[in-house]
Protein backbone atom coordinates (compact mmCIF):
# COMPACT_ATOMS: atom_id res chain seq x y z
CA UNK A 1 0.00 0.00 0.00
CA UNK A 2 2.91 2.38 0.66
CA UNK A 3 3.87 2.52 -3.02
CA UNK A 4 0.27 3.44 -3.92
CA UNK A 5 0.19 6.17 -1.29
CA UNK A 6 3.49 7.66 -2.33
CA UNK A 7 2.39 7.69 -5.99
CA UNK A 8 -0.90 9.41 -5.16
CA UNK A 9 0.82 11.96 -2.94
CA UNK A 10 3.24 12.78 -5.75
CA UNK A 11 0.47 13.11 -8.35
CA UNK A 12 -1.65 15.37 -6.14
CA UNK A 13 1.29 17.25 -4.62
CA UNK A 14 0.02 16.56 -1.11
CA UNK A 15 1.67 14.94 1.86
CA UNK A 16 2.27 11.28 2.55
CA UNK A 17 3.00 9.82 5.95
CA UNK A 18 2.52 6.64 7.93
CA UNK A 19 1.16 8.90 10.68
CA UNK A 20 -0.62 12.23 10.80
CA UNK A 21 2.29 14.50 11.73
CA UNK A 22 1.63 17.92 10.21
CA UNK A 23 -1.28 20.25 9.60
CA UNK A 24 -1.86 19.50 5.91
CA UNK A 25 -4.05 17.10 3.89
CA UNK A 26 -2.32 13.73 3.87
CA UNK A 27 -3.14 10.23 2.62
CA UNK A 28 -1.95 7.44 4.85
CA UNK A 29 -2.30 3.80 5.84
CA UNK A 30 -4.65 3.60 8.83
CA UNK A 31 -4.04 -0.01 9.83
CA UNK A 32 -4.50 -1.50 6.36
CA UNK A 33 -7.25 0.98 5.42
CA UNK A 34 -6.54 3.84 3.03
CA UNK A 35 -7.39 7.16 4.72
CA UNK A 36 -7.13 10.90 4.10
CA UNK A 37 -7.12 13.71 6.62
CA UNK A 38 -5.62 16.99 7.63
CA UNK A 39 -2.63 15.60 9.45
CA UNK A 40 -2.58 16.43 13.10
CA UNK A 41 -6.36 16.29 13.28
CA UNK A 42 -7.87 14.74 16.40
CA UNK A 43 -10.96 13.64 14.47
CA UNK A 44 -11.35 10.32 12.72
CA UNK A 45 -9.82 10.25 9.23
CA UNK A 46 -11.97 9.94 6.14
CA UNK A 47 -12.20 6.38 4.83
CA UNK A 48 -14.62 4.44 2.63
CA UNK A 49 -16.37 1.75 4.66
CA UNK A 50 -19.22 -0.20 3.07
CA UNK A 51 -19.37 -2.85 5.79
CA UNK A 52 -19.93 -0.91 9.02
CA UNK A 53 -20.65 2.65 10.05
CA UNK A 54 -23.31 4.67 8.26
CA UNK A 55 -23.32 2.40 5.20
CA UNK A 56 -23.89 -0.69 7.32
CA UNK A 57 -26.67 0.97 9.29
CA UNK A 58 -28.39 2.21 6.15
CA UNK A 59 -28.10 -1.20 4.53
CA UNK A 60 -30.03 -2.70 7.43
CA UNK A 61 -32.46 0.10 8.32
CA UNK A 62 -32.50 2.53 5.38
CA UNK A 63 -36.04 1.92 4.16
CA UNK A 64 -35.44 -0.17 1.05
CA UNK A 65 -37.23 0.88 -2.11
CA UNK A 66 -39.27 3.39 -0.13
CA UNK A 67 -36.28 5.75 0.01
CA UNK A 68 -36.45 8.89 -2.13
CA UNK A 69 -33.27 7.92 -3.99
CA UNK A 70 -34.83 4.57 -4.93
CA UNK A 71 -37.99 6.25 -6.18
CA UNK A 72 -35.95 8.82 -8.09
CA UNK A 73 -33.99 6.24 -10.11
CA UNK A 74 -37.14 4.22 -10.84
CA UNK A 75 -36.90 1.31 -8.42
CA UNK A 76 -40.47 2.00 -7.33
CA UNK A 77 -41.63 1.23 -10.87
CA UNK A 78 -41.03 -2.49 -10.44
CA UNK A 79 -37.77 -2.43 -12.40
CA UNK A 80 -34.13 -2.58 -11.34
CA UNK A 81 -32.24 -0.12 -13.54
CA UNK A 82 -28.56 -0.06 -14.37
CA UNK A 83 -27.05 3.16 -13.01
CA UNK A 84 -24.07 5.30 -13.93
CA UNK A 85 -23.08 7.31 -10.84
CA UNK A 86 -21.01 9.97 -12.57
CA UNK A 87 -19.99 11.83 -9.38
CA UNK A 88 -18.95 8.94 -7.15
CA UNK A 89 -17.49 10.69 -4.11
CA UNK A 90 -17.34 8.25 -1.20
CA UNK A 91 -19.75 5.89 -2.98
CA UNK A 92 -22.51 5.97 -0.37
CA UNK A 93 -25.42 6.52 -2.76
CA UNK A 94 -23.96 4.01 -5.22
CA UNK A 95 -23.80 1.44 -2.43
CA UNK A 96 -27.43 2.09 -1.45
CA UNK A 97 -28.55 1.53 -5.04
CA UNK A 98 -26.42 -1.61 -5.38
CA UNK A 99 -27.85 -2.96 -2.11
CA UNK A 100 -31.29 -2.58 -3.69
CA UNK A 101 -30.28 -4.64 -6.71
CA UNK A 102 -28.94 -2.10 -9.21
CA UNK A 103 -25.74 -2.64 -11.15
CA UNK A 104 -23.83 0.61 -10.56
CA UNK A 105 -20.86 1.97 -12.46
CA UNK A 106 -19.07 4.71 -10.50
CA UNK A 107 -16.98 7.45 -12.07
CA UNK A 108 -14.69 9.50 -9.83
CA UNK A 109 -12.24 12.00 -11.26
CA UNK A 110 -10.06 12.57 -8.18
CA UNK A 111 -7.22 10.01 -7.98
CA UNK A 112 -7.23 10.26 -4.18
CA UNK A 113 -10.98 9.75 -3.81
CA UNK A 114 -10.93 6.99 -6.43
CA UNK A 115 -8.19 5.27 -4.42
CA UNK A 116 -10.32 5.53 -1.26
CA UNK A 117 -13.23 4.04 -3.18
CA UNK A 118 -11.15 1.21 -4.62
CA UNK A 119 -9.89 0.37 -1.14
CA UNK A 120 -13.42 0.37 0.28
CA UNK A 121 -14.66 -1.81 -2.57
CA UNK A 122 -11.82 -4.25 -1.99
CA UNK A 123 -12.61 -4.63 1.70
CA UNK A 124 -16.35 -4.75 1.07
CA UNK A 125 -15.92 -7.47 -1.53
CA UNK A 126 -14.05 -9.59 1.00
CA UNK A 127 -16.77 -9.26 3.67
CA UNK A 128 -19.52 -11.90 3.71
CA UNK A 129 -22.31 -9.41 4.42
CA UNK A 130 -21.45 -7.05 1.55
CA UNK A 131 -19.61 -9.19 -1.03
CA UNK A 132 -22.64 -9.78 -3.25
CA UNK A 133 -23.51 -6.07 -3.18
CA UNK A 134 -20.00 -4.92 -4.05
CA UNK A 135 -19.90 -7.35 -6.96
CA UNK A 136 -22.64 -5.20 -8.54
CA UNK A 137 -20.41 -2.10 -8.35
CA UNK A 138 -17.54 -1.11 -10.63
CA UNK A 139 -15.25 1.91 -10.57
CA UNK A 140 -13.76 4.08 -13.30
CA UNK A 141 -11.27 6.85 -12.49
CA UNK A 142 -11.97 9.51 -15.11
CA UNK A 143 -13.41 12.94 -15.77
CA UNK A 144 -17.12 12.15 -16.04
CA UNK A 145 -17.91 14.91 -18.54
CA UNK A 146 -15.24 13.77 -20.96
CA UNK A 147 -15.92 10.07 -20.36
CA UNK A 148 -19.65 10.40 -21.04
CA UNK A 149 -18.92 12.24 -24.27
CA UNK A 150 -17.12 9.14 -25.54
CA UNK A 151 -20.13 6.87 -24.96
CA UNK A 152 -22.43 6.06 -27.83
CA UNK A 153 -26.10 6.72 -27.01
CA UNK A 154 -26.92 3.62 -29.05
CA UNK A 155 -25.07 1.34 -26.65
CA UNK A 156 -27.85 1.59 -24.07
CA UNK A 157 -25.54 0.63 -21.21
CA UNK A 158 -27.17 2.77 -18.54
CA UNK A 159 -30.85 3.16 -17.75
CA UNK A 160 -30.13 6.02 -15.34
CA UNK A 161 -27.35 8.55 -14.91
CA UNK A 162 -27.09 9.78 -11.32
CA UNK A 163 -25.40 13.10 -10.53
CA UNK A 164 -24.52 14.57 -7.14
CA UNK A 165 -22.07 17.39 -7.90
CA UNK A 166 -20.43 19.27 -5.07
CA UNK A 167 -22.29 22.44 -4.17
CA UNK A 168 -20.57 25.50 -2.66
CA UNK A 169 -21.33 25.81 1.05
CA UNK A 170 -21.52 29.04 2.97
CA UNK A 171 -18.11 29.80 4.47
CA UNK A 172 -19.53 30.41 7.94
CA UNK A 173 -21.49 27.19 8.10
CA UNK A 174 -20.34 25.07 11.06
CA UNK A 175 -22.39 22.10 9.89
CA UNK A 176 -20.47 21.21 6.75
CA UNK A 177 -19.40 17.59 7.06
CA UNK A 178 -15.72 16.85 7.54
CA UNK A 179 -15.62 14.87 4.29
CA UNK A 180 -16.92 17.89 2.39
CA UNK A 181 -14.41 20.22 4.02
CA UNK A 182 -11.56 17.92 3.04
CA UNK A 183 -12.88 17.44 -0.48
CA UNK A 184 -13.18 21.17 -0.99
CA UNK A 185 -9.68 21.74 0.37
CA UNK A 186 -8.19 19.08 -1.88
CA UNK A 187 -10.34 19.57 -4.97
CA UNK A 188 -12.25 22.84 -4.67
CA UNK A 189 -15.94 23.12 -5.59
CA UNK A 190 -17.38 21.81 -8.85
CA UNK A 191 -17.13 24.86 -11.15
CA UNK A 192 -17.94 22.68 -14.17
CA UNK A 193 -20.89 20.89 -12.55
CA UNK A 194 -23.34 22.36 -15.06
CA UNK A 195 -21.41 20.64 -17.87
CA UNK A 196 -22.47 17.23 -16.53
CA UNK A 197 -26.12 17.48 -17.51
CA UNK A 198 -25.93 17.57 -21.32
CA UNK A 199 -23.77 14.44 -21.77
CA UNK A 200 -25.74 12.68 -19.03
CA UNK A 201 -28.95 13.26 -20.96
CA UNK A 202 -27.30 11.70 -24.00
CA UNK A 203 -26.02 8.63 -22.15
CA UNK A 204 -29.12 7.86 -20.03
CA UNK A 205 -31.70 5.59 -21.64
CA UNK A 206 -34.53 6.42 -19.25
CA UNK A 207 -33.68 9.30 -16.94
CA UNK A 208 -31.09 11.54 -15.34
CA UNK A 209 -31.39 12.07 -11.59
CA UNK A 210 -29.66 15.03 -9.96
CA UNK A 211 -29.27 15.24 -6.19
CA UNK A 212 -29.23 18.84 -4.99
CA UNK A 213 -29.47 20.78 -1.74
CA UNK A 214 -33.15 21.52 -1.20
CA UNK A 215 -32.91 25.22 -2.11
CA UNK A 216 -30.14 25.02 -4.72
CA UNK A 217 -30.71 26.27 -8.29
CA UNK A 218 -31.41 23.77 -11.04
CA UNK A 219 -28.34 22.20 -12.60
CA UNK A 220 -27.35 24.12 -15.75
CA UNK A 221 -30.50 26.21 -15.26
CA UNK A 222 -32.66 23.41 -16.69
CA UNK A 223 -35.93 22.70 -14.91
CA UNK A 224 -36.49 18.98 -14.31
CA UNK A 225 -39.63 17.10 -15.26
CA UNK A 226 -40.38 16.57 -11.58
CA UNK A 227 -38.75 16.64 -8.16
CA UNK A 228 -38.74 14.56 -4.99
CA UNK A 229 -38.09 17.00 -2.14
CA UNK A 230 -36.87 15.92 1.29
CA UNK A 231 -35.89 17.84 4.40
CA UNK A 232 -32.35 18.72 3.34
CA UNK A 233 -32.02 17.63 -0.27
CA UNK A 234 -34.08 16.97 -3.35
CA UNK A 235 -33.87 14.71 -6.40
CA UNK A 236 -34.49 16.38 -9.76
CA UNK A 237 -35.60 13.90 -12.40
CA UNK A 238 -35.10 14.53 -16.12
CA UNK A 239 -37.19 11.94 -17.92
CA UNK A 240 -36.07 10.41 -21.21
CA UNK A 241 -38.22 7.31 -21.67
CA UNK A 242 -40.72 5.60 -19.38
CA UNK A 243 -39.79 2.38 -17.62
CA UNK A 244 -41.85 -0.67 -18.48
CA UNK A 245 -42.17 -2.86 -15.37
C-alpha positions in Angstrom: 0.0 0.0 0.0 2.9 2.4 0.7 3.9 2.5 -3.0 0.3 3.4 -3.9 0.2 6.2 -1.3 3.5 7.7 -2.3 2.4 7.7 -6.0 -0.9 9.4 -5.2 0.8 12.0 -2.9 3.2 12.8 -5.8 0.5 13.1 -8.4 -1.6 15.4 -6.1 1.3 17.2 -4.6 0.0 16.6 -1.1 1.7 14.9 1.9 2.3 11.3 2.5 3.0 9.8 6.0 2.5 6.6 7.9 1.2 8.9 10.7 -0.6 12.2 10.8 2.3 14.5 11.7 1.6 17.9 10.2 -1.3 20.3 9.6 -1.9 19.5 5.9 -4.1 17.1 3.9 -2.3 13.7 3.9 -3.1 10.2 2.6 -1.9 7.4 4.8 -2.3 3.8 5.8 -4.7 3.6 8.8 -4.0 0.0 9.8 -4.5 -1.5 6.4 -7.2 1.0 5.4 -6.5 3.8 3.0 -7.4 7.2 4.7 -7.1 10.9 4.1 -7.1 13.7 6.6 -5.6 17.0 7.6 -2.6 15.6 9.4 -2.6 16.4 13.1 -6.4 16.3 13.3 -7.9 14.7 16.4 -11.0 13.6 14.5 -11.4 10.3 12.7 -9.8 10.3 9.2 -12.0 9.9 6.1 -12.2 6.4 4.8 -14.6 4.4 2.6 -16.4 1.7 4.7 -19.2 -0.2 3.1 -19.4 -2.9 5.8 -19.9 -0.9 9.0 -20.6 2.7 10.1 -23.3 4.7 8.3 -23.3 2.4 5.2 -23.9 -0.7 7.3 -26.7 1.0 9.3 -28.4 2.2 6.1 -28.1 -1.2 4.5 -30.0 -2.7 7.4 -32.5 0.1 8.3 -32.5 2.5 5.4 -36.0 1.9 4.2 -35.4 -0.2 1.1 -37.2 0.9 -2.1 -39.3 3.4 -0.1 -36.3 5.8 0.0 -36.4 8.9 -2.1 -33.3 7.9 -4.0 -34.8 4.6 -4.9 -38.0 6.3 -6.2 -36.0 8.8 -8.1 -34.0 6.2 -10.1 -37.1 4.2 -10.8 -36.9 1.3 -8.4 -40.5 2.0 -7.3 -41.6 1.2 -10.9 -41.0 -2.5 -10.4 -37.8 -2.4 -12.4 -34.1 -2.6 -11.3 -32.2 -0.1 -13.5 -28.6 -0.1 -14.4 -27.1 3.2 -13.0 -24.1 5.3 -13.9 -23.1 7.3 -10.8 -21.0 10.0 -12.6 -20.0 11.8 -9.4 -19.0 8.9 -7.2 -17.5 10.7 -4.1 -17.3 8.2 -1.2 -19.8 5.9 -3.0 -22.5 6.0 -0.4 -25.4 6.5 -2.8 -24.0 4.0 -5.2 -23.8 1.4 -2.4 -27.4 2.1 -1.5 -28.5 1.5 -5.0 -26.4 -1.6 -5.4 -27.8 -3.0 -2.1 -31.3 -2.6 -3.7 -30.3 -4.6 -6.7 -28.9 -2.1 -9.2 -25.7 -2.6 -11.1 -23.8 0.6 -10.6 -20.9 2.0 -12.5 -19.1 4.7 -10.5 -17.0 7.4 -12.1 -14.7 9.5 -9.8 -12.2 12.0 -11.3 -10.1 12.6 -8.2 -7.2 10.0 -8.0 -7.2 10.3 -4.2 -11.0 9.8 -3.8 -10.9 7.0 -6.4 -8.2 5.3 -4.4 -10.3 5.5 -1.3 -13.2 4.0 -3.2 -11.1 1.2 -4.6 -9.9 0.4 -1.1 -13.4 0.4 0.3 -14.7 -1.8 -2.6 -11.8 -4.3 -2.0 -12.6 -4.6 1.7 -16.4 -4.8 1.1 -15.9 -7.5 -1.5 -14.0 -9.6 1.0 -16.8 -9.3 3.7 -19.5 -11.9 3.7 -22.3 -9.4 4.4 -21.5 -7.1 1.5 -19.6 -9.2 -1.0 -22.6 -9.8 -3.3 -23.5 -6.1 -3.2 -20.0 -4.9 -4.0 -19.9 -7.4 -7.0 -22.6 -5.2 -8.5 -20.4 -2.1 -8.4 -17.5 -1.1 -10.6 -15.2 1.9 -10.6 -13.8 4.1 -13.3 -11.3 6.8 -12.5 -12.0 9.5 -15.1 -13.4 12.9 -15.8 -17.1 12.2 -16.0 -17.9 14.9 -18.5 -15.2 13.8 -21.0 -15.9 10.1 -20.4 -19.7 10.4 -21.0 -18.9 12.2 -24.3 -17.1 9.1 -25.5 -20.1 6.9 -25.0 -22.4 6.1 -27.8 -26.1 6.7 -27.0 -26.9 3.6 -29.1 -25.1 1.3 -26.7 -27.9 1.6 -24.1 -25.5 0.6 -21.2 -27.2 2.8 -18.5 -30.9 3.2 -17.7 -30.1 6.0 -15.3 -27.3 8.6 -14.9 -27.1 9.8 -11.3 -25.4 13.1 -10.5 -24.5 14.6 -7.1 -22.1 17.4 -7.9 -20.4 19.3 -5.1 -22.3 22.4 -4.2 -20.6 25.5 -2.7 -21.3 25.8 1.0 -21.5 29.0 3.0 -18.1 29.8 4.5 -19.5 30.4 7.9 -21.5 27.2 8.1 -20.3 25.1 11.1 -22.4 22.1 9.9 -20.5 21.2 6.8 -19.4 17.6 7.1 -15.7 16.8 7.5 -15.6 14.9 4.3 -16.9 17.9 2.4 -14.4 20.2 4.0 -11.6 17.9 3.0 -12.9 17.4 -0.5 -13.2 21.2 -1.0 -9.7 21.7 0.4 -8.2 19.1 -1.9 -10.3 19.6 -5.0 -12.2 22.8 -4.7 -15.9 23.1 -5.6 -17.4 21.8 -8.9 -17.1 24.9 -11.2 -17.9 22.7 -14.2 -20.9 20.9 -12.5 -23.3 22.4 -15.1 -21.4 20.6 -17.9 -22.5 17.2 -16.5 -26.1 17.5 -17.5 -25.9 17.6 -21.3 -23.8 14.4 -21.8 -25.7 12.7 -19.0 -29.0 13.3 -21.0 -27.3 11.7 -24.0 -26.0 8.6 -22.1 -29.1 7.9 -20.0 -31.7 5.6 -21.6 -34.5 6.4 -19.2 -33.7 9.3 -16.9 -31.1 11.5 -15.3 -31.4 12.1 -11.6 -29.7 15.0 -10.0 -29.3 15.2 -6.2 -29.2 18.8 -5.0 -29.5 20.8 -1.7 -33.1 21.5 -1.2 -32.9 25.2 -2.1 -30.1 25.0 -4.7 -30.7 26.3 -8.3 -31.4 23.8 -11.0 -28.3 22.2 -12.6 -27.3 24.1 -15.8 -30.5 26.2 -15.3 -32.7 23.4 -16.7 -35.9 22.7 -14.9 -36.5 19.0 -14.3 -39.6 17.1 -15.3 -40.4 16.6 -11.6 -38.8 16.6 -8.2 -38.7 14.6 -5.0 -38.1 17.0 -2.1 -36.9 15.9 1.3 -35.9 17.8 4.4 -32.3 18.7 3.3 -32.0 17.6 -0.3 -34.1 17.0 -3.4 -33.9 14.7 -6.4 -34.5 16.4 -9.8 -35.6 13.9 -12.4 -35.1 14.5 -16.1 -37.2 11.9 -17.9 -36.1 10.4 -21.2 -38.2 7.3 -21.7 -40.7 5.6 -19.4 -39.8 2.4 -17.6 -41.8 -0.7 -18.5 -42.2 -2.9 -15.4 
